[in-house]
Amino acid sequence: MVVNSEQQSVLVVDDSQDIHALVGARLKSERVNLLHAYDAEEGLNIARENLPDLILLDLDMPGTDGLTLCRLLKNQDELVHIPVIFLTATLDVDTKVKAFELGAVDYVTKPFDAIELKARVRAALKTKGYHDLLTTKARIDALSGLWNRGYLSEQLSAELSLWHRHGQPVSLLMMDIDHFKAINDTHGHPFGDLVIQRIGRVINRLSRESDVACRYGGEEFAMILRDTPAPGATVIAKRLRREIAALEFTAGRETVSPTMSIGVAGSDQFDEVAELSGQQLVEAADQALYRAKDTGRNRVVCR
Ligand SMILES: Nc1nc2c(ncn2[C@@H]2O[C@H](COP(=O)(O)OP(=O)(O)OP(=O)(O)O)[C@@H](O)[C@H]2O)c(=O)[nH]1
């Protein structure tokens, strides 16, 4: 397992220009992207915008001090996992204990020893890299390589809040492989798994960077299409259906061509903008999917 530290960024929050220059010089040989803030407010803003991998935080800043900023950082869901290393001139035990209680992972005393600072930064970044990797893995479906249902639900809520706040539409596709039980029963479960894997690859290939494609469970898939109203999503769904119908699998002497039924629903199809929940959009796309099944399968039905 390799953790890529190339892209990692470190935010330095300190009121002293000299400390920024010193940290820059000490970490010059490390492949980290340094971000700089000179007070707590700026630090909080930069942290929110950039989600750095590590924060080096001065304990003794004028105005809002480091401990207060650390508490603010640890109170925010999107920032709570960013490790904080305190930079401090004090060796007072009570203050250090307080810093750890607030969620700091380490501290470095000024003036820094170059080797020690590097070692502590490296260790914190490595742990953060593993944490990020595990978080990503926990969101991925092992068989298809797509996102899992939990991640899709999270993202759907985020997309619907964009719809409520800014009117940016979001659509959802619910997709189900047709007669999959018969495929399993005739050719065996491992063959069925192969079909799920290859269909997952097609869905992944046809999705844009901004889409969230997931295996919803069993032989069912779902896709969130960001900034896309229902008619646009229907075009994508039709392309997906076509590409999947064109797949061919060899099972002994037989050629198997699975098909997919797809239901489409978009936030733009709902009048009561403020009322629309992720659950409602899933139900609407699911009902469209049932209609696709009922009316002959291998087709796309839009709500
Ligand atoms: N191979 C394999 N089969 C699975 C997996 N998850 C669910 N299944 C099977 O998928 C089948 C789904 O069958 P049904 O819900 O009856 O649906 P269907 O046969 O696709 O019929 P329609 O959806 O009505 O077209 C069941 O036999 C499940 O055991 C999996 O991860 N791998």
The ligand as an ORCA input file, in Angstrom:
! r2SCAN-3c Opt
* xyz 0 1
  N     -23.559    -13.156     -9.005
  C     -24.145    -12.304     -8.162
  N     -25.484    -12.328     -8.048
  C     -26.076    -11.459     -7.209
  C     -25.296    -10.535     -6.453
  N     -26.166     -9.791     -5.718
  C     -27.416    -10.223     -6.006
  N     -27.373    -11.223     -6.905
  C     -28.481    -11.992     -7.469
  O     -29.249    -11.175     -8.328
  C     -30.518    -11.800     -8.523
  C     -31.596    -10.762     -8.630
  O     -32.762    -11.407     -8.984
  P     -34.174    -10.722     -9.022
  O     -34.263     -9.656     -7.954
  O     -35.210    -11.800     -9.002
  O     -34.216     -9.928    -10.370
  P     -33.965    -10.362    -11.869
  O     -33.820    -11.846    -12.038
  O     -32.813     -9.538    -12.359
  O     -35.286     -9.942    -12.566
  P     -35.756     -8.513    -13.051
  O     -35.027     -7.491    -12.216
  O     -37.219     -8.480    -12.802
  O     -35.412     -8.386    -14.498
  C     -30.689    -12.792     -7.370
  O     -30.603    -14.083     -7.857
  C     -29.488    -12.473     -6.463
  O     -29.022    -13.648     -5.820
  C     -23.879    -10.565     -6.599
  O     -23.122     -9.791     -5.974
  N     -23.345    -11.455     -7.467
*
